[in-house]
Amino acid sequence: MILHRNNAFSKRWSLDIGAFLGLGYCSLEVDQMRPSYLILLILMNFLWAASLCIYKPLGDYLTPGGIVTLRFGLATVPLLMLWPWLPGKAPRGWDLLKTLLMGCVVFMLGHRVQVWGNKLSTAGNTSVLMAMEPLVTSVAAAIFLREHIGPRRWAGFGLGMFGVALLNGLFGAGFQVAGLTASLIFISSFLCEAAYSVLGKRLVQEADPMKTLTLALVSGTAANLLMDGVKTFNDARVMPLHLWWLIAYLSVFCTAIGYWFWFVVLRESDVNIAALTIFAQPVAGVVLAAVWLREPLHWGQFWGCLAIIAGLVLGLSRQIKTKEPVPQPGGEILSPGA
């Protein structure tokens, strides 16, 4: 039997939420991530990894703005139809305004920039650049949510970045850096994605994640339709059927399910812990490139995948929620399995 004092009982952090875009001051208790959430979140990143490849064939018929308008517009319609049966509260007052602003920033501005950058570069290069997103998101969480990022997680980020460099043939003769302009355009979209996590984490503490997502999508879709709704409609009329299935995949799995589940995880986990799982996307991108686009494999991809997996294991270790110890009389607790 192993006994611990109360001061060693809690494995939570109290986060002081700063006044960012009117967030106000608030204190949140954040638990470690559930194992089931971790597994599902890594799976979702595998699904998200396909989006960069999907944008390429869609680009033959739609502009970057048209792809974004169609993707999020089709995701919005079924969620609005389900609204009367969605449980929980919707954002109200200032939280509603923040939700609508977040929708425009993420689902209009951010993704237009991301699809544009992907069009200027290659799917392989942009998959490599995805490794920057967890860093941008974690730094934003550290600044605005005052999340603590310990040395273990920093080491995990470092291994993940090194692994992505190996995936791109860092020490090989064929190593190339993507065009600077395209890279900067693509990376700038991560600032908008970071806003989804930083603003969204506060919002879903008070409101239902699905209702919050729905309102954000309504806002983003309205802005998209105002910008190029008519052109998108005309371009989409001549798209072949198989591309509509790809749009449906982006709308249902990558948007409605994926963005909702991200909110569910953030309700009780640190942003920087969830962001570490994004390193799974470059690994999935290598598999998709080999199977779907038939790109040749090289040893750098093998070692890169190992480094990324090691970074995930290192950064996420001790971040998994386990069964809490049972409180005992006298201010002591009994550890499970002792």
N, C-alpha and C positions, 0 to 999 in steps of 0.2 A: 504494500500500500504506500503510495506516494502522496504526501500532503504539500499543498502550496498555500501561501498567504493570499489574502484578497488582492493585494497590490499586483499580483501576478496573474490574477484571474482573467481580466479583460484583455481581449485581443482586438480591440476596436480603437479607431482614431476619431477624435472630435474635430470636425473640420469647420473652420471659420470662413463663411462665404462672404467675400468682399463685395463692395458696391460696384458691380460691373453691369453696365446697361440697366441700372435700376434694380439689380437683384436684391439689394438690401442686406442686412446683417442677419445671419442665421447660423445655428450650429446643428450639424448632422452627425448621427452615429452610423458609421460605415462598417459593415461586417466583411469578413473575407468571403471569397467566391465559393459558391456551392460546386461540387464536382460535376454535377449534371449541367450546370450553366457553362462551365468551362468546356466540356465536351461539345455541347450544342453551339457555343460561340465559335469554336474552331471549325466546326462543320459549316457554319454560316459564312466564315471567311473563305472556305473552299468554294462556296456557291458565288460569293461576291467576286472571286478571282476571275470568273468567266465573263464578267461584264466588259472588261477591256478588250477581250477578243470579239465579243458580240458587237461592240461599237463599230468595228471595221466593216463588216458587210452592210450594216445599217447605214453607214456613211455613203454608200453608193446611191441611196435614194433620199436620205434626209440630211438636213443641215445639223450641226451640233445642237442648235436650239430646238430643232424639230425632234431630235431623239429624246431630249430632256422633256419637252412638252408632252410627247406621246407616252413616254414611260410613266411619268408621275400623274398624268391625267388619267390613264387607265387604272392606276393604283388607287386613285381618289374615288372613282365611281362606286366600286363595291363597298368601300368603307363607309361612304355616305349612306348607302342603302342599308347597311347593318347598324347605323347609328342608334336607332331606337332600342336595339337589343344590347348595346354595349354597356357593361356595368361601370360603376364608379362615377366620379365627378369629372366634369370638364373644367379646363382652366377658366378663371373668371377675373374680371378687373384688369389689373396690371399684368397678371400672369397671362391673360388672353392676348394682350397686346404683344408681350414677349414671344408667345407662341406663333403669332402671325408674322412677326418680324423674323423669327428663326426659320419659318417656312420659306420666306423669300430669299433669305441668305443662303440656305442649304439647297433647296429644291429648285431654285431658279438660278441664282448667281453661281454658286459653288459647282454645281454639276455642269452648267454650260461651259465654265472654264475648264473643268476636268475633261469633258468630251472633246473640246477644242484642242487641248494639249495632246490628248491621245491621237487625234487626227493628224497633228503635225509631226508626231513621232511614230514609233512602232509599238505594238502591244507588248513586245518583250521588254523594251526600254521602260515603258511606263509601269510595267509590273515590278521592275527593279526599283523604280522611284517610289512605289507604294511603301517601301521601308521607311520613308521619311514621315509618313503619317503618324505612326505611334509616337514618334519623338515630338512632333508638333503638338499633338493632342495632349501628351503628358506634361509638356512644359506649360501649356495653357491651363491645365488642371492645377499644376503647382502654383501658378501665379494667381489665378482667379478663385480657385477653390481651396488653396493652401494645402493641397495634398502633399504628404510626405513621400518622397521617392528615395528609398534606401539604396545602399550600395549593391545589394543583390539584384534589384531590378535594373539599376544602371548597367551592371555587368551583363544582364540579359539583353538589354537594348544594344550594347556594344557587340555582343556575339551575333545578334540578329543582323545588324548592319554589316558586319564582316562576312556573314554567310551570304547576304544578298550580293555583295561585291564578288564573292567567289562564283555565285550563280551566273554572273555576267562575265566570267572569264578574266578575273582581276590579274592573274599572273600569266595569262596566255597571250599569244601573239595577236589574237583577234579582239583583244579588249578595246572597246570604244566607249567614249562618253557621249551620251545623247546630246543633240543640239541644245545649246544653252538656252535659247529662247523657248523652245518647246518644253524643256525641263522646268524652267522657272514658271511658265504658265501652268503646267500640270501641278507643280508643288504648291502654288498659291491657292489651289482649291482646297488644300488641307486646312487652311485657316477657317474656311467656311464649315468644313466637317468638324473641326474642333469646337465651333460655336454650338453645333448640335449636341455635343456631349456636355459642354460647360453650362449652357443655358438649360438644356434638357434635364440634366441631373436634378437641378433645383425644382423644375416644374413638375416632374413626376413624383416628387415627394408629397405633393398635395393633390395631384390629379391622376386620373387613369392614363396609363401609357398609350393605349390604343386611341383614346379620344384626343390626347395631346398630339399624337402623330397625325390623326385625321384632319384636325384643324390646321396643322402646319402644312399638310399636303394641299388643302383647299387654298390656302394663301399662296403657296408656291405655284400651283396650277393656274390660279387666276392671273398671276403676274406673267406666267409663260404664255397663256392664251392672248393676253393683251399685246405681247411682243410679236408673236408670229403664229397665232392660232390658225388664221386662214391659209397661210402658206403650208403649214404642217398638214392641214387637212387635205389640201390639194396634192401634196407630195405623197402622202400615205395611201391615197387611192390607187396608186399604181404599184404598190409594194407587193411582191409575191407572198403567198400564204406562209411559207416557211419562215419568213422574217417576222410575220405577226406572232408566230409561236415564240420567237426570241424576245419580242417586246413583252409578251405575256409572262415569260420567265422573269424578265427584269422587273416587271410591275408587281407580280405576286410574291415571288420568293425573295428577290433582292431588295424590294421596297416595303411592301405591306408587312410581310413576316419578318424580314431582316431588321428593319429600323424599329419595329415594335419590340422585338426581342432585345435589341441593344438597350432600349429604355428599361425593360424589365431587369436586366442585369445591373444597370447603373443605379437602380433603386436601392441596392444594398451592397454594391461593390465600388471600390475606387475606380475612377476613370482610367488611371494609368495602368491598373491591373488588366482591365478589359482591353486597353489599347495594345498590350503586348501580343494578344492573339492575332493582330493584323499581320504579324510576321509570317503567318501561315499562308498568306496570299501569294507571295513570290514562289513558294514551294509548289502550290497548286498550279500556278501559272506555267511552271516548267512542264508539268505533266500535261496540261492542256495544249501547250505549244507542240509537244511531241506527238500527242494522239490526234488532235484536231487539225493543227496547222502543219503537222509532219516536219517540224524543225528538228535538226539533228541534236543529239545529246552529247555532252562532253563531261570529263571528269570533274571540272569545276562545279558543275551542277550537283554532282553527288556529294562532294565535300561541303558545298554551300548548304545543301539540305541538312546535312549532319550538324553544321554550325548553327543553323537557325533552330533546329529541334533542341539542341543543347541550350541555346539562349532562352527558348520557351520554358524548358524544364527548370533552368536556374532562376529565371525571373519570376516564375509562377510558384516555385516551391515555397512552402510556408504561407502561401496565400490562399490555400484551399480550406474552406470552412469544414471543420469536423464537429463531432458531437461535443457539446459544451460540458465541462465538468459539473458534477452535482454538488451544490452548496451543502456544507456541513455546519452544524452548530458551532458557535465560538469563532466565527470568522475564518474558517478553514474549508477547503474544498477537496474533494476526492477526485483525482484524475481518472478518466475512463480507462479501463483496461489495466489499471494498476494492480 
